[in-house]
Amino acid sequence: MGRVGLTPERLTRAGAELADEVGFDQVTVSALARRFDVKVASLYSHVKSSQDLKTRIALFALEELADRVADAVAGRAGKDALAAFADAYRDYAREHPGRYDAARLRLDPETAAASAGVRHAQMARAILRAYDMAEPDQTHAVRMLGSVFHGYVSLELAGGFAHTAVDPQESWSWIVDSLDALLRNRTTHRPSDGARPAPDRSGSTG
C-alpha cells in the first residue's frame, strides 16, 4: 500500500481493520506504518502517537456500532427492541472483535462526552422506557444489560462455550428472554398517588 492519500480518517479505518486481524492491543503506529509500507515518521503528521491512534479507532468503533444498533432497534419496542439491541452488539463483536475491544477503551471525560458512547446509553434508556422504569432502577438496568451482554460476548469470543453440547445461541435466547421477564416484573418505586417527591437540595447532578 502506498503513502499517497494518507489521512487521519484512512489511517483510523486501516487501524480498525488491523485491530480485527491481530487484536486491538497490538495496534501501534509502527504496525500501521508496516501495513502501508512507509516509515513511521511519515504517519506522525496524521496521528500524534499510538495512544492517539487507539483513541481514534475507539471513537470510530463507537460510532459504527451505534449506527448498527440504531438501525436494528428502529421501529421496535419492548422485548423486540431488547433482542435487536442485544443481537446487534453480539453480531458486531463477532464480526469485528478488535473494533469491539476498541469500543471499550477508557476515554477521558471530555472525549467520552463527545463520543457516540452517549448514543449507546440513550438507546438503552429508550428501550427501558417501554418497561416503565424510573430512576434509579433505569440506571441499574442499563448497567445490568451492559454487564450481561459484554460478559457473554467476551466469554464466547474466548471460546468459553466451546466444550458443552448446548448451542450458545440457545443460551443467548434464554438470557434475553430472562432479562425481558426480569424487567417486566421489576417493581419500580414511585411516590403514592397525589404525592410529590421531595426536592433534592443536595446539589448533586449524578
Beta strands, then each sheet from edge to edge (+ up, - down):
end
